[in-house]
Amino acid sequence: MTGGSPGLASVPVCVQNGAAPAASQPAESSPADALAGMAGIHMDLLREGQELVEEGQRIARDPEFQKLRKGYWTFSHDERNPRSGLQCAATFGSLSGAVQLSGPTASHKGALLTFLGMDIPKPASPRKVRTTLVQNKEQPQEVGAINYAITEGKWGALAFALAGPEALIKELEEQADFRVSVDGRNVITTFYKEGSKAREYMRQCLAGQLAK
């Protein structure tokens, strides 16, 4: 178990072993799949944006790249049984990385806040780390997390345990800024906005109210 802090619970290490690269995952969807999918979108669009610059074209002509620059939400759930209340996840992606809020799965009853970024460490296997988390310019918190790699080690992830699914919905603000450091080095500075979209989706998903 990682250490916790006010508002953040301990994370069971064994749960996150299942969130390793997609090659070891079962075929069904999960919050980890949603993160991996978002990482793939990021890599493709960032590569495309770089190619546009090199070719002397205007990035503004690429609507998908502009969408990522502004940031947007994607949502996922238990595809086999949308009314199960499991595998609910809301992921906000932007050029600075991704923020995911996810609820219970069949093997984990809690809720997670996960950050995904290119500068987050990418260990060969999941590990416990101590981080410094700053949210909305509040006082820094020393918080334990699970650090792992996805998309064949090209992206790193940091997963923090929340107090529970109810707290996830209650504390989901309209907008939030985050800065996370590991070993004194800033590894991601990112944000989300339009939190009401994610709050309503997660409320319905966790309550098993999504139509099949």
Backbone as ProteinMPNN parsed JSONL, in Angstrom:
{"seq_chain_A": "MTGGSPGLASVPVCVQNGAAPAASQPAESSPADALAGMAGIHMDLLREGQELVEEGQRIARDPEFQKLRKGYWTFSHDERNPRSGLQCAATFGSLSGAVQLSGPTASHKGALLTFLGMDIPKPASPRKVRTTLVQNKEQPQEVGAINYAITEGKWGALAFALAGPEALIKELEEQADFRVSVDGRNVITTFYKEGSKAREYMRQCLAGQLAK", "coords_chain_A": {"N_chain_A": [[0.847, -1.192, 0.0], [0.488, 2.236, -0.8], [1.374, 5.33, 0.854], [-1.015, 7.621, 2.317], [-2.963, 10.72, 2.357], [-4.751, 13.662, 3.519], [-7.858, 13.377, 1.955], [-6.833, 11.729, 0.046], [-6.473, 8.374, -0.4], [-4.79, 5.237, 0.54], [-3.026, 3.319, -1.939], [-3.455, 0.12, -3.3], [-0.787, -1.829, -4.298], [-0.866, -4.166, -5.859], [-3.136, -3.935, -7.429], [-2.51, -2.101, -9.407], [-0.695, -3.446, -10.966], [-2.112, -4.614, -12.965], [-2.469, -2.56, -14.675], [-0.46, -2.219, -16.42], [1.48, -2.18, -19.551], [-0.564, -2.472, -22.517], [-0.383, -4.957, -23.744], [-0.478, -6.985, -21.884], [-3.037, -7.063, -21.022], [-6.518, -8.088, -20.584], [-9.07, -8.564, -23.117], [-11.295, -6.923, -22.688], [-12.606, -3.567, -22.078], [-11.158, -0.966, -20.006], [-10.333, 1.434, -17.377], [-7.545, 1.748, -17.618], [-7.156, 1.055, -20.293], [-8.43, 3.213, -21.487], [-6.698, 5.294, -20.79], [-4.391, 4.457, -22.165], [-5.359, 4.595, -24.76], [-5.832, 7.364, -24.977], [-3.191, 8.244, -24.775], [-2.138, 7.243, -27.155], [-3.556, 8.804, -29.015], [-2.551, 11.329, -28.346], [0.202, 11.03, -29.047], [0.053, 10.608, -31.818], [-1.144, 13.016, -32.714], [0.618, 14.98, -31.763], [2.884, 14.273, -33.177], [1.92, 14.713, -35.745], [1.465, 17.46, -35.591], [4.106, 18.402, -35.315], [5.122, 17.642, -37.784], [3.633, 19.326, -39.415], [4.692, 21.804, -38.715], [7.33, 21.485, -39.561], [6.913, 21.315, -42.269], [6.182, 23.844, -42.839], [3.527, 24.571, -42.709], [0.385, 25.773, -41.397], [-0.524, 25.046, -38.147], [-3.015, 25.576, -37.262], [-4.748, 24.753, -39.194], [-5.296, 22.155, -38.743], [-7.834, 20.609, -37.312], [-8.069, 18.588, -35.353], [-5.666, 18.69, -33.943], [-5.903, 21.231, -32.853], [-8.096, 20.812, -31.218], [-6.981, 19.177, -29.249], [-5.15, 20.945, -28.221], [-6.775, 22.792, -26.917], [-7.976, 21.134, -25.115], [-9.98, 18.358, -24.025], [-12.702, 16.182, -23.011], [-12.936, 12.617, -22.732], [-14.865, 9.628, -22.428], [-15.388, 6.493, -20.736], [-16.626, 3.143, -20.067], [-17.958, 0.109, -18.602], [-18.275, -1.882, -21.194], [-19.514, -4.302, -21.69], [-21.505, -4.525, -19.779], [-23.16, -1.9, -19.269], [-24.685, -1.009, -17.129], [-23.487, -1.847, -14.851], [-22.028, -0.209, -13.206], [-19.314, -0.232, -13.058], [-15.84, 0.243, -14.062], [-15.965, 2.888, -14.857], [-14.84, 5.865, -16.3], [-13.436, 9.082, -16.714], [-11.626, 11.044, -18.843], [-9.453, 13.687, -19.318], [-7.823, 15.182, -21.896], [-4.981, 16.975, -23.045], [-2.464, 19.126, -24.552], [-0.603, 19.176, -22.576], [-0.724, 16.792, -21.263], [-2.61, 14.133, -19.679], [-5.491, 13.807, -17.572], [-7.088, 11.54, -15.538], [-10.085, 10.408, -14.06], [-11.287, 7.747, -12.312], [-13.538, 5.084, -11.46], [-14.687, 2.265, -9.441], [-13.527, -1.096, -10.205], [-13.847, -4.568, -11.117], [-11.947, -5.69, -9.474], [-11.107, -3.74, -7.722], [-12.359, -1.546, -5.395], [-12.273, 1.14, -4.978], [-11.568, 4.593, -5.936], [-9.71, 6.38, -8.427], [-7.272, 8.885, -9.165], [-5.523, 9.687, -11.92], [-2.567, 10.606, -13.578], [-1.18, 11.23, -16.751], [1.65, 11.432, -18.751], [4.361, 12.552, -20.887], [6.742, 13.149, -19.64], [6.649, 11.938, -17.216], [8.128, 9.499, -15.097], [9.018, 6.269, -16.451], [8.91, 3.357, -15.464], [10.183, -0.056, -15.626], [8.513, -1.886, -14.412], [5.511, -1.619, -12.401], [5.739, 0.649, -9.632], [6.058, 1.889, -6.249], [5.991, 5.321, -5.401], [6.999, 8.434, -3.891], [5.405, 11.497, -4.073], [5.142, 15.04, -4.788], [2.335, 16.875, -4.695], [0.547, 19.49, -6.096], [-2.384, 21.282, -6.122], [-4.445, 23.547, -7.712], [-2.955, 25.778, -6.78], [-2.81, 25.385, -4.077], [-1.503, 24.417, -0.818], [1.425, 22.404, -1.089], [1.232, 18.816, -1.174], [2.587, 15.907, 0.231], [2.434, 12.908, -1.191], [1.763, 9.44, -1.615], [2.024, 7.349, -4.525], [1.307, 5.219, -7.364], [3.518, 4.417, -9.861], [3.777, 3.801, -13.264], [4.328, 2.474, -16.593], [2.964, 2.978, -19.887], [1.732, 2.268, -23.232], [3.888, 0.851, -24.525], [6.029, 1.75, -23.012], [6.364, 4.419, -23.698], [4.957, 6.447, -22.517], [4.432, 7.757, -19.235], [2.702, 7.053, -16.143], [0.956, 8.178, -13.216], [-0.743, 7.098, -10.465], [-3.155, 7.968, -8.091], [-4.883, 7.227, -5.112], [-8.243, 7.968, -4.383], [-10.658, 9.073, -1.888], [-12.984, 7.639, -2.355], [-15.663, 6.534, -4.616], [-17.887, 8.283, -4.223], [-16.706, 10.581, -3.179], [-15.175, 11.253, -5.359], [-17.038, 12.242, -7.241], [-18.192, 14.354, -5.765], [-16.041, 16.072, -5.261], [-15.178, 16.83, -7.736], [-14.257, 19.474, -9.485], [-15.199, 22.465, -11.382], [-13.067, 23.409, -12.834], [-9.565, 22.674, -12.714], [-6.154, 22.848, -11.717], [-3.0, 21.229, -11.866], [0.125, 20.214, -10.477], [2.785, 18.02, -10.426], [5.465, 16.501, -8.76], [8.309, 14.347, -8.735], [10.819, 13.018, -6.783], [11.794, 15.593, -6.429], [11.708, 16.676, -8.956], [9.801, 18.284, -11.406], [7.253, 16.589, -13.043], [4.872, 16.667, -14.389], [2.682, 19.216, -15.417], [-0.481, 20.179, -15.55], [-4.031, 20.297, -16.43], [-7.646, 20.424, -16.028], [-10.844, 21.285, -17.444], [-14.306, 22.385, -17.605], [-15.532, 20.639, -15.811], [-18.076, 19.864, -15.009], [-19.181, 18.339, -17.024], [-17.81, 15.901, -16.841], [-18.51, 15.254, -14.225], [-21.296, 14.793, -14.34], [-21.402, 12.658, -16.147], [-19.932, 10.688, -14.754], [-21.51, 10.451, -12.477], [-23.886, 9.3, -13.496], [-22.826, 6.96, -14.639], [-21.588, 5.555, -12.484], [-23.829, 5.089, -10.973], [-25.063, 3.204, -12.444], [-26.728, 3.966, -14.538], [-26.435, 4.253, -17.244], [-27.476, 3.857, -20.588], [-27.726, 0.798, -22.407]], "CA_chain_A": [[0.0, 0.0, 0.0], [1.189, 3.509, -0.732], [0.902, 6.201, 1.918], [-2.113, 8.493, 1.929], [-2.986, 12.058, 2.922], [-6.151, 14.104, 3.528], [-8.538, 13.32, 0.669], [-6.206, 10.725, -0.811], [-6.311, 7.137, 0.359], [-3.668, 4.396, 0.135], [-3.241, 2.57, -3.179], [-2.908, -1.24, -3.283], [0.142, -1.99, -5.41], [-1.218, -5.28, -6.727], [-4.172, -3.511, -8.369], [-1.952, -1.38, -10.535], [0.037, -4.337, -11.874], [-2.989, -4.857, -14.102], [-2.53, -1.378, -15.518], [0.78, -2.179, -17.17], [1.23, -2.053, -20.989], [-1.787, -3.113, -22.982], [-0.157, -6.32, -24.224], [-0.772, -7.952, -20.835], [-4.4, -6.838, -20.578], [-7.581, -8.829, -21.244], [-9.638, -7.864, -24.262], [-12.344, -5.976, -22.326], [-12.167, -2.211, -21.833], [-10.902, -0.617, -18.615], [-9.748, 2.767, -17.296], [-6.182, 1.722, -18.149], [-7.277, 1.09, -21.75], [-8.773, 4.582, -21.861], [-5.464, 6.068, -20.696], [-3.517, 4.059, -23.265], [-5.939, 5.146, -25.975], [-5.562, 8.793, -24.993], [-1.764, 8.413, -25.054], [-1.952, 7.03, -28.58], [-4.068, 9.992, -29.702], [-1.57, 12.388, -28.108], [1.41, 10.816, -29.831], [-0.253, 10.802, -33.234], [-1.403, 14.426, -32.998], [1.849, 15.73, -31.547], [3.746, 13.975, -34.327], [1.35, 15.407, -36.895], [1.724, 18.882, -35.418], [5.508, 18.648, -35.609], [5.291, 17.534, -39.228], [3.078, 20.531, -40.013], [5.661, 22.88, -38.506], [8.486, 21.233, -40.426], [6.516, 21.554, -43.649], [5.859, 25.251, -42.995], [2.087, 24.764, -42.76], [-0.215, 26.32, -40.186], [-1.154, 24.023, -37.32], [-4.424, 25.944, -37.095], [-5.544, 24.067, -40.208], [-5.57, 20.802, -38.274], [-8.816, 20.742, -36.233], [-7.831, 17.635, -34.273], [-4.579, 19.209, -33.13], [-6.451, 22.358, -32.103], [-8.952, 20.232, -30.175], [-6.104, 18.729, -28.182], [-4.542, 22.131, -27.625], [-7.762, 23.377, -26.008], [-8.32, 20.134, -24.114], [-11.328, 17.807, -24.155], [-13.01, 14.979, -22.235], [-13.428, 11.369, -23.311], [-15.473, 8.833, -21.363], [-15.443, 5.052, -20.983], [-17.351, 2.388, -19.05], [-18.047, -1.332, -18.826], [-19.003, -2.048, -22.452], [-20.322, -5.519, -21.648], [-22.665, -4.285, -18.933], [-23.12, -0.481, -18.927], [-25.398, -0.742, -15.884], [-22.783, -2.472, -13.723], [-21.412, 0.804, -12.359], [-17.887, -0.506, -13.003], [-14.952, 0.693, -15.138], [-16.327, 4.244, -15.273], [-13.659, 6.718, -16.348], [-13.487, 10.346, -17.451], [-10.239, 11.404, -19.125], [-9.287, 14.986, -19.972], [-6.547, 15.218, -22.591], [-4.515, 18.248, -23.581], [-1.07, 19.039, -24.968], [0.247, 19.038, -21.393], [-0.874, 15.455, -20.704], [-3.995, 13.707, -19.459], [-5.963, 13.586, -16.207], [-8.191, 10.589, -15.548], [-10.795, 10.065, -12.841], [-11.896, 6.448, -12.573], [-14.233, 4.471, -10.347], [-14.391, 0.871, -9.114], [-13.494, -2.177, -11.181], [-14.182, -5.826, -10.464], [-10.914, -6.057, -8.495], [-10.751, -2.595, -6.885], [-13.604, -0.873, -5.056], [-12.061, 2.556, -4.752], [-11.517, 5.511, -7.067], [-8.341, 6.798, -8.704], [-6.9, 10.055, -9.951], [-4.318, 9.253, -12.631], [-1.956, 11.549, -14.516], [-0.46, 10.598, -17.86], [2.49, 12.422, -19.409], [5.58, 12.096, -21.536], [7.881, 13.37, -18.758], [6.503, 11.112, -16.023], [9.003, 8.325, -15.189], [8.452, 5.101, -17.117], [9.634, 2.191, -14.939], [9.96, -1.338, -16.307], [7.372, -2.5, -13.743], [4.886, -0.665, -11.479], [6.481, 0.866, -8.394], [5.572, 2.92, -5.342], [6.821, 6.525, -5.357], [6.501, 9.566, -3.128], [5.278, 12.647, -4.957], [4.651, 16.305, -4.261], [1.172, 17.23, -5.51], [-0.006, 20.83, -5.883], [-3.636, 21.449, -6.846], [-5.034, 24.89, -7.645], [-2.084, 26.671, -6.017], [-2.926, 25.125, -2.652], [-0.254, 23.963, -0.231], [1.884, 21.11, -1.612], [0.999, 17.623, -0.377], [3.455, 14.764, -0.009], [1.463, 11.834, -1.374], [2.218, 8.227, -2.279], [1.343, 7.011, -5.776], [1.864, 4.116, -8.146], [4.104, 4.885, -11.106], [3.93, 2.723, -14.232], [4.467, 2.904, -17.989], [2.005, 2.44, -20.845], [2.056, 2.441, -24.654], [5.225, 0.306, -24.781], [7.028, 2.532, -22.303], [6.532, 5.752, -24.26], [4.316, 7.39, -21.614], [4.403, 7.377, -17.839], [1.458, 7.337, -15.431], [0.969, 8.238, -11.758], [-2.098, 6.854, -9.977], [-3.408, 8.319, -6.703], [-6.174, 6.734, -4.636], [-9.158, 8.936, -3.795], [-11.375, 8.544, -0.733], [-14.009, 6.713, -2.824], [-16.447, 7.025, -5.747], [-18.727, 9.42, -3.846], [-15.82, 11.731, -3.071], [-14.759, 11.586, -6.717], [-18.074, 13.095, -7.838], [-18.388, 15.541, -4.943], [-14.884, 16.955, -5.304], [-14.824, 17.152, -9.113], [-14.513, 20.896, -9.669], [-15.434, 22.892, -12.762], [-11.744, 23.426, -13.442], [-8.51, 22.411, -11.746], [-4.775, 22.829, -12.194], [-2.181, 20.297, -11.105], [1.565, 20.098, -10.702], [3.273, 16.847, -9.691], [6.914, 16.307, -8.793], [8.851, 13.085, -8.223], [12.23, 13.211, -6.437], [12.139, 17.002, -6.588], [11.642, 17.103, -10.366], [8.446, 18.414, -11.923], [7.057, 15.617, -14.12], [3.703, 17.052, -15.18], [1.872, 20.383, -15.051], [-1.619, 20.025, -16.457], [-5.293, 20.879, -15.972], [-8.883, 20.063, -16.722], [-11.891, 22.3, -17.383], [-15.646, 21.848, -17.879], [-15.659, 19.475, -14.947], [-19.475, 19.461, -14.867], [-19.431, 17.271, -18.003], [-17.301, 14.659, -16.258], [-19.265, 14.962, -13.015], [-22.593, 14.226, -14.701], [-21.178, 11.336, -16.733], [-19.52, 9.753, -13.708], [-22.665, 10.226, -11.608], [-24.766, 8.345, -14.149], [-22.134, 5.687, -14.852], [-21.403, 4.88, -11.213], [-25.15, 4.687, -10.488], [-25.596, 2.191, -13.359], [-27.841, 4.569, -15.271], [-26.126, 4.397, -18.655], [-28.246, 2.964, -21.462], [-26.884, -0.205, -23.065]], "C_chain_A": [[0.885, 1.245, 0.0], [0.678, 4.283, 0.467], [-0.209, 7.083, 1.421], [-1.942, 9.87, 2.518], [-4.437, 12.495, 2.942], [-6.763, 14.111, 2.136], [-7.993, 12.285, -0.278], [-5.923, 9.484, 0.019], [-5.059, 6.39, -0.081], [-4.033, 3.609, -1.118], [-2.669, 1.172, -3.041], [-2.054, -1.486, -4.513], [-0.316, -3.059, -6.379], [-2.281, -4.896, -7.743], [-3.553, -2.9, -9.603], [-1.092, -2.248, -11.43], [-0.785, -4.633, -13.107], [-3.08, -3.684, -15.029], [-1.237, -1.181, -16.281], [0.475, -2.116, -18.655], [0.118, -2.953, -21.483], [-1.595, -4.566, -23.407], [-0.527, -7.363, -23.178], [-2.213, -7.881, -20.372], [-5.389, -7.779, -21.256], [-8.232, -7.97, -22.306], [-10.651, -6.801, -23.862], [-11.76, -4.614, -22.0], [-11.958, -1.988, -20.347], [-10.402, 0.81, -18.575], [-8.328, 2.813, -17.837], [-6.193, 1.749, -19.673], [-7.576, 2.507, -22.225], [-7.542, 5.469, -21.806], [-4.532, 5.751, -21.858], [-4.033, 4.623, -24.586], [-5.687, 6.634, -26.102], [-4.093, 9.059, -25.312], [-1.486, 8.238, -26.542], [-2.414, 8.226, -29.399], [-3.07, 11.137, -29.564], [-0.366, 12.228, -29.023], [1.169, 11.087, -31.301], [-0.4, 12.286, -33.569], [-0.163, 15.283, -32.783], [2.816, 15.517, -32.702], [3.251, 14.722, -35.563], [1.606, 16.904, -36.808], [3.157, 19.24, -35.734], [5.765, 18.59, -37.105], [4.755, 18.775, -39.931], [4.04, 21.705, -39.877], [6.835, 22.717, -39.461], [8.163, 21.518, -41.884], [6.131, 23.011, -43.888], [4.373, 25.517, -43.097], [1.597, 25.306, -41.425], [-0.909, 25.202, -39.419], [-2.641, 24.314, -37.16], [-5.316, 25.251, -38.116], [-5.921, 22.647, -39.786], [-6.541, 20.868, -37.094], [-8.587, 19.781, -35.075], [-6.712, 18.107, -33.352], [-5.064, 20.382, -32.286], [-7.358, 21.881, -30.975], [-8.119, 19.797, -28.985], [-5.459, 19.923, -27.486], [-5.485, 22.774, -26.609], [-8.112, 22.428, -24.865], [-9.748, 19.65, -24.266], [-11.457, 16.52, -23.344], [-13.333, 13.8, -23.148], [-13.912, 10.5, -22.148], [-15.485, 7.36, -21.744], [-16.133, 4.366, -19.814], [-17.301, 0.902, -19.393], [-18.911, -1.574, -20.064], [-19.915, -3.273, -22.413], [-21.597, -5.328, -20.837], [-22.641, -2.831, -18.461], [-23.804, -0.144, -17.603], [-24.71, -1.351, -14.653], [-22.227, -1.449, -12.747], [-19.906, 0.635, -12.235], [-17.152, 0.075, -14.21], [-15.336, 2.07, -15.673], [-15.079, 5.132, -15.233], [-13.936, 7.954, -17.185], [-12.05, 10.824, -17.61], [-10.191, 12.726, -19.877], [-7.894, 15.038, -20.578], [-6.234, 16.603, -23.107], [-3.063, 18.08, -23.996], [-0.135, 18.835, -23.785], [0.161, 17.656, -20.763], [-2.331, 15.097, -20.533], [-4.248, 13.514, -17.971], [-7.135, 12.624, -16.29], [-8.751, 10.384, -14.149], [-11.542, 8.778, -13.119], [-12.459, 5.85, -11.294], [-13.872, 3.012, -10.169], [-14.324, -0.031, -10.349], [-13.85, -3.456, -10.434], [-13.19, -6.182, -9.362], [-10.541, -4.934, -7.534], [-11.993, -1.756, -6.654], [-13.47, 0.637, -4.882], [-12.114, 3.384, -6.023], [-10.089, 6.021, -7.213], [-8.296, 8.115, -9.458], [-5.568, 9.701, -10.595], [-3.858, 10.343, -13.588], [-1.132, 10.779, -15.532], [0.352, 11.66, -18.579], [3.763, 11.842, -19.967], [6.791, 12.236, -20.629], [7.766, 12.618, -17.437], [7.418, 9.897, -16.16], [8.272, 7.103, -15.728], [9.196, 3.842, -16.657], [9.286, 0.917, -15.7], [8.787, -2.099, -15.695], [6.79, -1.493, -12.758], [5.663, -0.567, -10.165], [5.789, 1.927, -7.546], [6.533, 4.1, -5.375], [6.178, 7.532, -4.414], [6.496, 10.774, -4.048], [4.933, 13.891, -4.157], [3.562, 16.778, -5.208], [0.673, 18.614, -5.112], [-1.249, 20.956, -6.747], [-4.177, 22.85, -6.616], [-4.266, 25.834, -6.724], [-2.264, 26.533, -4.51], [-1.566, 24.663, -2.116], [0.147, 22.61, -0.805], [1.592, 19.98, -0.635], [2.021, 16.55, -0.765], [2.568, 13.521, -0.039], [2.107, 10.637, -2.07], [1.404, 7.946, -3.521], [1.978, 5.765, -6.364], [2.298, 4.677, -9.499], [4.283, 3.697, -12.042], [3.992, 3.295, -15.642], [3.378, 2.267, -18.838], [2.495, 2.738, -22.253], [3.516, 2.089, -24.925], [6.321, 1.177, -24.186], [7.234, 3.939, -22.815], [5.908, 6.835, -23.378], [4.372, 6.845, -20.197], [3.08, 7.768, -17.199], [1.709, 7.342, -13.933], [-0.459, 8.114, -11.273], [-2.174, 7.133, -8.478], [-4.783, 7.78, -6.306], [-6.973, 7.875, -4.017], [-9.934, 8.269, -2.663], [-12.456, 7.541, -1.137], [-14.798, 7.318, -3.959], [-17.287, 8.246, -5.416], [-17.895, 10.691, -3.765], [-15.365, 12.195, -4.449], [-15.753, 12.556, -7.351], [-18.193, 14.416, -7.093], [-17.27, 16.555, -5.134], [-14.463, 17.319, -6.724], [-15.235, 18.593, -9.402], [-14.749, 21.233, -11.137], [-14.116, 23.004, -13.52], [-10.693, 23.242, -12.345], [-7.159, 22.403, -12.449], [-3.959, 21.923, -11.283], [-0.709, 20.437, -11.471], [2.072, 18.96, -9.827], [4.774, 16.723, -9.88], [7.266, 14.947, -8.204], [10.347, 13.296, -7.997], [12.682, 14.642, -6.718], [12.08, 17.521, -8.009], [10.187, 17.152, -10.825], [8.267, 17.475, -13.113], [5.798, 15.891, -14.933], [3.04, 18.283, -14.567], [0.713, 20.394, -16.031], [-2.892, 20.547, -15.803], [-6.469, 20.099, -16.529], [-9.862, 21.219, -16.572], [-13.22, 21.635, -17.727], [-15.878, 20.571, -17.075], [-17.085, 18.989, -14.773], [-19.834, 18.356, -15.853], [-19.002, 15.922, -17.43], [-18.107, 14.269, -15.031], [-20.593, 14.293, -13.341], [-22.426, 12.835, -15.302], [-20.848, 10.321, -15.646], [-20.677, 9.461, -12.761], [-23.577, 9.171, -12.208], [-24.108, 6.97, -14.28], [-22.018, 4.907, -13.555], [-22.731, 4.387, -10.636], [-25.773, 3.625, -11.373], [-26.752, 2.689, -14.185], [-27.542, 4.795, -16.746], [-26.941, 3.402, -19.469], [-27.289, 2.02, -22.161], [-26.825, 0.044, -24.551]], "O_chain_A": [[1.895, 1.306, 0.702], [-0.352, 3.925, 1.038], [-0.342, 7.282, 0.214], [-0.908, 10.172, 3.112], [-5.293, 11.773, 2.43], [-6.25, 14.774, 1.235], [-8.613, 11.987, -1.299], [-5.213, 9.545, 1.023], [-4.343, 6.848, -0.971], [-5.197, 3.273, -1.336], [-1.496, 1.033, -2.693], [-2.532, -1.366, -5.641], [-0.179, -2.894, -7.592], [-2.326, -5.479, -8.826], [-4.007, -3.146, -10.72], [-0.779, -1.845, -12.55], [-0.232, -4.876, -14.18], [-3.709, -3.784, -16.083], [-0.953, -0.075, -16.743], [-0.697, -2.008, -19.015], [-0.116, -4.039, -20.953], [-2.56, -5.329, -23.427], [-0.853, -8.498, -23.525], [-2.585, -8.568, -19.421], [-5.144, -8.227, -22.376], [-7.969, -6.77, -22.383], [-10.86, -5.853, -24.619], [-10.576, -4.496, -21.685], [-12.503, -2.718, -19.519], [-10.072, 1.368, -19.622], [-7.936, 3.805, -18.452], [-5.341, 2.391, -20.286], [-7.043, 2.953, -23.241], [-7.353, 6.312, -22.682], [-3.953, 6.652, -22.464], [-3.254, 5.073, -25.427], [-5.369, 7.127, -27.184], [-3.781, 9.999, -26.042], [-0.7, 8.984, -27.126], [-1.753, 8.622, -30.359], [-2.774, 11.833, -30.536], [0.041, 13.176, -29.694], [1.99, 11.726, -31.96], [0.139, 12.763, -34.568], [0.08, 16.217, -33.546], [3.482, 16.449, -33.151], [4.038, 15.285, -36.325], [1.922, 17.548, -37.808], [3.412, 20.272, -36.355], [6.534, 19.39, -37.639], [5.332, 19.233, -40.918], [4.19, 22.505, -40.801], [7.281, 23.677, -40.089], [9.039, 21.919, -42.65], [5.79, 23.383, -45.011], [3.981, 26.599, -43.536], [2.332, 25.293, -40.437], [-1.766, 24.5, -39.957], [-3.436, 23.398, -36.948], [-6.528, 25.174, -37.917], [-6.773, 22.016, -40.411], [-6.115, 21.155, -35.976], [-8.879, 20.121, -33.928], [-6.792, 17.948, -32.134], [-4.674, 20.512, -31.126], [-7.385, 22.48, -29.9], [-8.505, 20.022, -27.838], [-5.25, 19.893, -26.273], [-5.044, 23.248, -25.561], [-8.498, 22.865, -23.781], [-10.637, 20.433, -24.597], [-10.466, 15.86, -23.033], [-13.934, 13.972, -24.209], [-13.426, 10.625, -21.024], [-15.579, 7.014, -22.921], [-16.222, 4.917, -18.717], [-16.667, 0.502, -20.369], [-20.137, -1.481, -19.994], [-20.975, -3.276, -23.038], [-22.64, -5.894, -21.163], [-22.152, -2.551, -17.367], [-23.528, 0.903, -17.017], [-25.274, -1.368, -13.559], [-21.978, -1.772, -11.585], [-19.279, 1.287, -11.399], [-17.758, 0.361, -15.242], [-15.055, 2.38, -16.831], [-14.353, 5.143, -14.24], [-14.586, 7.884, -18.229], [-11.337, 10.991, -16.62], [-10.805, 12.876, -20.933], [-6.898, 14.949, -19.861], [-7.126, 17.322, -23.557], [-2.488, 17.007, -23.812], [0.994, 18.376, -23.956], [0.898, 17.368, -19.82], [-3.198, 15.693, -21.172], [-3.361, 13.118, -17.215], [-8.082, 12.868, -17.038], [-8.008, 10.211, -13.183], [-12.342, 8.711, -14.052], [-11.94, 6.071, -10.2], [-12.854, 2.561, -10.693], [-14.958, 0.222, -11.373], [-14.124, -3.416, -9.234], [-13.539, -6.892, -8.419], [-9.742, -5.147, -6.622], [-12.618, -1.299, -7.611], [-14.465, 1.327, -4.66], [-12.632, 2.945, -7.05], [-9.345, 6.086, -6.234], [-9.164, 8.416, -10.278], [-4.59, 9.443, -9.894], [-4.661, 10.928, -14.314], [-0.471, 9.795, -15.199], [-0.196, 12.688, -18.978], [4.194, 10.762, -19.564], [7.777, 11.522, -20.813], [8.688, 12.657, -16.622], [7.483, 9.31, -17.24], [7.077, 6.921, -15.498], [10.029, 3.318, -17.396], [8.236, 0.823, -16.335], [8.133, -2.878, -16.387], [7.505, -0.594, -12.316], [6.175, -1.563, -9.655], [5.033, 2.754, -8.056], [7.75, 3.912, -5.377], [4.972, 7.492, -4.168], [7.486, 11.04, -4.73], [4.493, 13.814, -3.01], [3.823, 17.051, -6.38], [0.409, 18.877, -3.938], [-1.188, 20.763, -7.961], [-4.346, 23.287, -5.478], [-4.869, 26.6, -5.973], [-1.919, 27.439, -3.751], [-0.602, 24.537, -2.871], [-0.711, 21.747, -0.99], [1.689, 20.157, 0.579], [2.279, 16.323, -1.947], [2.014, 13.131, 0.988], [2.898, 10.8, -2.999], [0.218, 8.27, -3.572], [3.038, 5.316, -5.926], [1.519, 5.336, -10.187], [4.877, 2.691, -11.655], [3.732, 4.481, -15.846], [2.923, 1.159, -18.553], [3.531, 3.373, -22.446], [4.277, 2.888, -25.469], [7.396, 1.33, -24.766], [8.189, 4.602, -22.411], [6.281, 8.004, -23.473], [4.362, 5.633, -19.981], [2.414, 8.698, -17.653], [2.563, 6.61, -13.434], [-1.305, 8.935, -11.627], [-1.378, 6.615, -7.694], [-5.735, 7.87, -7.08], [-6.445, 8.654, -3.224], [-9.876, 7.051, -2.496], [-12.812, 6.675, -0.337], [-14.633, 8.501, -4.254], [-17.395, 9.158, -6.236], [-18.321, 11.751, -4.225], [-15.189, 13.391, -4.679], [-15.358, 13.569, -7.927], [-18.284, 15.477, -7.711], [-17.52, 17.76, -5.165], [-13.486, 18.046, -6.903], [-16.42, 18.891, -9.546], [-14.532, 20.404, -12.021], [-14.061, 22.724, -14.717], [-10.915, 23.612, -11.192], [-7.04, 22.008, -13.609], [-4.199, 21.858, -10.077], [-0.353, 20.735, -12.612], [1.817, 18.939, -8.623], [5.291, 16.823, -10.992], [6.601, 14.461, -7.289], [11.063, 13.705, -8.912], [13.799, 14.876, -7.182], [12.373, 18.692, -8.249], [9.437, 16.19, -10.657], [9.027, 17.542, -14.079], [5.669, 15.397, -16.053], [2.863, 18.37, -13.351], [0.917, 20.6, -17.227], [-2.837, 21.169, -14.742], [-6.31, 19.231, -17.387], [-9.719, 22.041, -15.667], [-13.256, 20.461, -18.095], [-16.356, 19.564, -17.597], [-17.301, 17.828, -14.427], [-20.693, 17.524, -15.562], [-19.73, 14.934, -17.519], [-18.365, 13.086, -14.81], [-20.974, 13.325, -12.684], [-23.21, 11.932, -15.008], [-21.411, 9.227, -15.616], [-20.812, 8.333, -12.287], [-23.999, 8.246, -11.513], [-24.751, 5.944, -14.059], [-22.319, 3.714, -13.526], [-22.767, 3.397, -9.905], [-26.887, 3.177, -11.105], [-27.664, 1.926, -14.504], [-28.315, 5.461, -17.434], [-27.079, 2.24, -19.085], [-26.161, 2.398, -22.474], [-26.163, -0.699, -25.276]]}, "name": "protein", "num_of_chains": 1, "seq": "MTGGSPGLASVPVCVQNGAAPAASQPAESSPADALAGMAGIHMDLLREGQELVEEGQRIARDPEFQKLRKGYWTFSHDERNPRSGLQCAATFGSLSGAVQLSGPTASHKGALLTFLGMDIPKPASPRKVRTTLVQNKEQPQEVGAINYAITEGKWGALAFALAGPEALIKELEEQADFRVSVDGRNVITTFYKEGSKAREYMRQCLAGQLAK"}
